[in-house]
Structures are given as structure tokens and as C-alpha cells.
Amino acid sequence: MNTSNRTVPNAMSILTIEEAAEMLRTPVSTLRYWRHMKRGPKAGRIGGRLMYRQADLEQWLNDQFED
């Protein structure tokens, strides 16, 4: 499925690690490294898969630009 043209309906949307990496414009391996170092966006496991809430990604991204 091509997610680049998909409209996300609300802030509770759940994204795979691949979708989160695409949203943040960073490699999946970087997201995994940040998670390992406990410095990336919050993630959780659902059915064994690493997933991200869009709202958490947006908040983490906004926090990177605050002084």
C-alpha cells in the first residue's frame, strides 16, 4: 500500500515504523537506534509490531524545535 498519498483521519492514527520513518523523513534504522538510546518518539508494541501514534510523533517533532 502506498501511504504517501493517504490522508490521516485523526490524531489517534497508528503508524508502523516504516510509516513513522517516512513521516519524519528518516531511515527506519535511525528510529530503531533512537528507541534503543531512549531519545526518539514514544512507541509501543501492538501484536508484536512496533507502532507509533501520530500524535506522539508530532509532539516529539515539535519538541525538537523548542528552545
C-alpha positions as CSV (number, residue, x, y, z in Angstrom):
1,M,0.0,0.0,0.0
2,N,1.3,3.4,-0.9
3,T,1.0,5.6,2.2
4,S,2.5,8.8,0.8
5,N,-0.9,10.0,-0.5
6,R,-3.0,8.7,2.4
7,T,-4.9,11.3,4.5
8,V,-4.7,10.5,8.2
9,P,-8.2,10.9,9.7
10,N,-7.3,11.9,13.2
11,A,-4.6,12.3,15.9
12,M,-5.1,8.7,17.2
13,S,-3.9,7.2,14.0
14,I,-1.4,4.4,14.5
15,L,1.6,4.1,12.2
16,T,4.0,1.3,11.5
17,I,7.7,2.0,12.0
18,E,8.1,2.4,8.2
19,E,5.3,5.0,8.1
20,A,6.7,6.8,11.0
21,A,10.1,6.9,9.4
22,E,8.5,8.3,6.2
23,M,6.7,11.0,8.2
24,L,9.9,12.0,9.9
25,R,12.0,11.7,6.7
26,T,14.5,9.4,8.4
27,P,15.6,5.8,7.9
28,V,13.9,3.1,9.8
29,S,17.3,2.1,11.3
30,T,17.6,5.6,12.8
31,L,14.2,5.2,14.5
32,R,15.3,1.9,15.9
33,Y,18.6,3.5,17.1
34,W,16.8,6.4,18.8
35,R,14.4,3.9,20.5
36,H,17.4,1.9,21.7
37,M,19.0,5.1,23.1
38,K,15.7,6.2,24.6
39,R,15.8,9.5,22.8
40,G,13.3,9.1,20.0
41,P,9.5,9.4,19.8
42,K,7.4,7.2,22.1
43,A,6.4,3.8,20.5
44,G,4.7,0.7,21.7
45,R,4.1,-2.9,20.6
46,I,0.8,-4.0,19.3
47,G,0.6,-7.6,18.4
48,G,4.4,-7.8,18.5
49,R,4.8,-5.0,16.0
50,L,6.4,-1.7,16.8
51,M,3.8,1.1,16.3
52,Y,3.7,4.8,16.7
53,R,0.8,7.2,17.4
54,Q,0.8,10.1,15.0
55,A,0.1,12.5,17.9
56,D,3.3,11.3,19.7
57,L,5.4,11.7,16.5
58,E,4.0,15.2,16.0
59,Q,4.7,16.2,19.7
60,W,8.2,14.8,19.6
61,L,8.9,16.6,16.4
62,N,7.6,19.9,17.8
63,D,9.7,19.4,20.9
64,Q,12.9,19.2,18.8
65,F,12.3,22.8,17.7
66,E,11.6,24.3,21.2
67,D,14.4,26.3,23.0
